[in-house]
Amino acid sequence: MRVKRPVTTNKVYHLKKEVMTPEKLWELGRVSAEGLSADGKWLVYGVSNYTLGENKSEKNLYVIPIKGGEPVQFTQEEGGESVVQIKENGEVIYLFESQLWSKPLTGGEAKQLTDLEGGLENVRLSPDGKHILFSRAVLVHPYHSKDKYSDLTKSDVYIYDDLDYRHWDTFNDGRFNHPFIATYDNGKIGEPLDILGGEPFYSPQAPFGGADDFTWTPDGKAVLYVCKKRFGKEYASSTNTDIYRYDIASKVTTNITEGMNGYDTNPVYSPNGQRLAWLSMKTDGYEADKNDIVVFDKTTTQRANLTAGWDGTVNSYIWSKDGRKIYFTAPVRGTIQLFEVELPKSFARNTSFKITQISEGEFDIEGIVGEVDGGLIVTSTTMTRAAEVYRYDFKKKALAAITKVNDGIYSHLAETKVERRFTKATDGTDLFSWVIYPPDFDPSKKYPTLLYCQGGPQSALTQTYSYRWNFQLMASQGYIVIMPNRRGMPGWGVKWNEDISKDWGGQPIRDYLSAIDDLAKEPYVDNERLGVVGASYGGYSVFMLAGVHEGRFKSFISHCGLFDMTSWYGTTEELFFANHDLGGPYWDKNNSKTYTDFNPITHIDKWNTPILIFQGGKDYRVPIGQGLAAFQAAQLKNIKSRLVYLPEENHWVLSGHNALVWQREFFGWLKETL
């Protein structure tokens, strides 16, 4: 095999230390762990590289020894590949151009296995290789005029009688993703069977579900799939996904999580096939509820919640190779770490289970790829390092890099120091923040400082690495950035996470002010040059702070922020979120505080500070009217303001060129106003 390194490792740089720039950020290779060989000796991983001139990304697969060595490029064809399965014999089955392909792990010619009309998505092969499970979109309701009126092919009209008419960035055209089963014989696929039978439900879940929503039973006689079997207003108001078992022979479907009312997801069987685990939330309508690991024992028919007594929430998990433990990741004190929970032989007398944190450090464990002798293969990030694949050693309790895709770039970047900081909040509790400093930070100088407001609102603010809200990039432009773990963030106990619900404009906003006021006491913080930035709930926080900051800040930047809670409730799509976090609709007088005191629009009379507003045209989570209304109010009040409208973007910014415009406008505004 010819050895090739990922594109980014071949770059040549000057010896002088550089700073991170928006353009350099997009030069980084984006690493994804794809799978381990059966013997645990080889890792297959993907690297996506962005080409600025063509405004597109190209992904290829690579193979590298787990013990270290040079990567070997595994695929070279234009277009992205993703691994479906690495077989015992070393054959790698992967998706390319929506079809299955095969290639030996050791190299050789790639072979196209399937040629199914319409292509394949979210593929799972049965344990015996005789069946295939995949998804495709099925027209169930003719919401779009072209489907309803076949003679009006040039029309473009949507007709609805119920909710769930749009989600995330797409209007519902009446097509629902369904799981299909077919016989499979080395690439030959039999007649696919829709196991949802034309029902108006999604599996995988919309909009972000994938192959993790499917699994085969160990005997290959049935499949499990995740689905929220709700329709219309019930669908928009519920988070009650269940795990269903479909028996191939009898064609009978059974709900195996009946009576469990929140999200039930990620079903995975133990290595011996005797136990089934999944992630479960208790409360219907609460998307950020405590996420627990539940295990069902087929032999004893007992079910146990392994993490019920533990004050945390689970991100992801895998079974140990011997089936005696489950390893999982969870946010803790501003990071995401590895944990393990031990499983007894029987659940009969066990109401609590031993949970141990097994990693610690200023890094995030983004995901667990698999277990190898003496450790785990994981992906990890820090605020100053994009994701790479590492081996976590159980004895050494340390990470060792396997992939080093971006080392060539980072070795020539000036360091941006990251520190922990604790502040007393207004209620006397300890409030944690990350603080990142500019390159060559000199405490004898004064620096403009940014308060970063996290979105979610119940999402952890940890050692993550973003390609837009990149703290290393912000600091590299000469700013100190403080990132508080305010109320409503996991990692500080279940109550801390829950405390933001129905209190959006209360203690969380006071937490932000406490954090910046404390940092502003430092002699190196220029109190005349303080700014606030944030997106989603963070954008809401920017709008709120603009009305209550009492002259602290000189500049604001809000992306996809909620400006008027009344109109937002009437136009957002996931009503379960609004009902839980706001308390319910604006016409219910019990929720009056949400729509008055905690509504940014009611504080607009006190706006007097320059503000930049970003708004995506296809953002249906925080629809376009929010950004437009905020900009119009600022303009009519003669406040220096700017609207950056991204017509093709959703709640995020995904296009490389659009992202660079976003970053240039972001930092250009700060230069103008700070």
Protein Blocks (a to p, Z undefined) as FASTA:
>chain_A
ZZdddfklmpccdfbdcdddfklmmmpccdddfbdcfkopaccdddddddfklopacddd
ddddfkbpadddfbfcecddddfbdcfkopacddeehiacdddfkbpjdddfbdcehiaa
hiacdfkopaccddddddfbdfbfklmmmmlmmbccdddfbehkbghjaccehiacdddd
dddeehiacddddfkgopacdddddfkbcfklgccdfklpaccddddddehjllmmpccd
cdddddfklopacdfkgoiabdcehiacdfkopaccddddfbghiakbccddddddfklo
pacdfklmpccddfbdcddfkopaccddddeehiacdddddddfbfklpcbdcdddfbdc
jdddfbafbdcehiacdddddfkbccddddddfklopacdfblfkmmmmmmpccdddddd
ddddfkopacdddddddehiafkbccdddddddehjlccddfbdcfklpcklmmmnopac
ddddbehiahiajklmmmmgoplmmmmmmmmmmmmmmmmmpmklcfklccdddehjlmmm
mmmmmmmnnomambdcdehiafblmlmmmmpmblmlmmmmnopafklmklmmmmmmmmmk
lmmmmgcbdcdddddfklcklgfklmmmmmmmmmmnopacdddddfkbcfbcfbfklmmm
mmmmmmmmmmmmZZ
